[in-house]
Amino acid sequence: MIMKRAFATLLSVFILVIGLAPVTQAASASELKERMAKRLGQIVALKKKGTVGENNLGYLTPRGKLSADEAQKVKAENVDRRAVYQLIAAKTKSSAATVGKTRAKSIRGSAPSGTWVQMSDGSWKKA
């Protein structure tokens, strides 16, 4: 429950920032929001199981064996996160890599207990 709320809060921040994107990108931002929201429960479950962690670049990383469907969900989530980071970077005149690293730091700070997170030095620990 806490993990869902934390991720939902972070997703809301992304959506807010995406909302600042130019109108020409509104459809893609809306599509990103919808796809990510549909996967949210599955991603939360994978993190809770410990088979997926949050890396220090703002993306999901397998931490255990994933089924083909789970691996596809992780890949799709990372593709959408990259698109979100690019939208934010364009708006803030930053880079997607910088946005991802900032996001990773935020995730580490708010990750529910038991979530695998990668520290900035590359080491992994459970929050």
C-alpha positions in Angstrom: 0.0 0.0 0.0 2.8 2.4 0.9 4.7 1.5 -2.2 1.6 2.2 -4.4 1.1 5.6 -2.7 4.8 6.5 -3.1 4.9 5.5 -6.7 1.6 7.1 -7.5 2.9 10.3 -5.9 6.0 10.2 -8.0 4.0 9.3 -11.1 1.8 12.4 -10.4 4.9 14.6 -10.3 6.0 13.2 -13.7 2.5 13.8 -15.0 2.5 17.4 -13.7 5.8 18.1 -15.4 4.7 16.4 -18.6 1.7 18.6 -18.4 4.0 21.5 -18.9 5.2 20.1 -22.2 4.2 21.8 -25.4 0.7 21.1 -26.6 2.1 19.2 -29.6 3.4 16.5 -27.2 0.1 16.3 -25.2 -1.1 13.1 -26.9 2.2 11.3 -26.3 2.3 12.5 -22.7 -1.3 11.3 -22.2 -0.4 8.0 -23.7 2.6 7.6 -21.5 0.5 8.4 -18.4 -2.1 5.8 -19.4 0.4 3.0 -20.2 2.4 3.6 -17.0 -0.8 3.7 -14.9 -1.9 0.4 -16.4 1.4 -1.3 -15.4 1.7 0.3 -12.0 0.2 -2.6 -10.0 2.4 -5.2 -11.8 5.5 -3.1 -11.3 4.8 -2.6 -7.6 4.3 -6.3 -7.2 7.6 -7.1 -8.9 9.4 -4.7 -6.6 7.6 -6.1 -3.6 8.7 -9.6 -4.6 12.2 -8.4 -4.9 12.7 -9.5 -8.4 13.0 -5.9 -9.7 14.9 -3.0 -8.2 15.3 0.7 -8.9 18.7 1.5 -10.4 20.7 4.7 -9.9 19.8 5.9 -13.4 16.0 6.0 -12.8 15.2 2.7 -14.4 14.0 -0.8 -13.3 16.6 -3.5 -13.2 15.9 -7.3 -12.8 17.1 -8.6 -9.4 15.8 -12.1 -9.9 14.3 -14.4 -12.5 11.5 -12.8 -14.5 9.0 -14.6 -16.7 8.8 -13.4 -20.3 5.7 -11.4 -19.5 7.4 -9.7 -16.5 10.5 -9.0 -18.5 8.4 -7.3 -21.2 6.6 -5.2 -18.6 10.0 -4.0 -17.2 11.2 -3.2 -20.6 8.0 -1.3 -21.5 8.2 0.6 -18.2 11.8 1.6 -18.9 11.0 2.7 -22.5 8.2 4.9 -21.1 10.4 6.3 -18.3 13.0 7.2 -20.9 10.3 9.1 -22.9 9.2 10.9 -19.7 12.7 11.8 -18.9 13.2 13.2 -22.4 10.1 15.3 -22.1 11.2 16.7 -18.8 14.7 17.3 -20.1 13.4 19.2 -23.1 11.2 21.4 -20.8 14.0 22.1 -18.3 16.8 22.3 -20.8 18.6 19.4 -19.1 19.4 15.9 -20.3 17.4 12.8 -19.9 20.3 11.2 -18.1 20.3 14.0 -15.5 16.6 13.7 -15.0 16.8 10.0 -14.6 19.6 10.3 -11.9 17.5 12.9 -10.1 14.5 10.6 -10.2 16.6 7.7 -8.9 17.7 9.8 -6.0 14.0 10.7 -5.2 13.0 7.0 -5.5 15.8 6.0 -3.0 14.5 8.6 -0.6 11.0 7.4 -0.6 11.2 3.7 -1.5 9.1 1.5 0.8 11.0 -0.9 3.1 12.2 -4.0 1.3 12.5 -2.3 -2.1 15.9 -2.9 -3.9 17.5 0.4 -4.7 20.9 1.0 -6.3 23.0 3.6 -4.5 24.9 6.3 -6.4 28.1 4.3 -6.0 26.6 1.3 -7.8 26.0 -0.8 -4.7 22.5 -2.3 -4.0 20.6 -2.4 -0.8 17.1 -2.8 0.4 15.4 0.4 1.5 
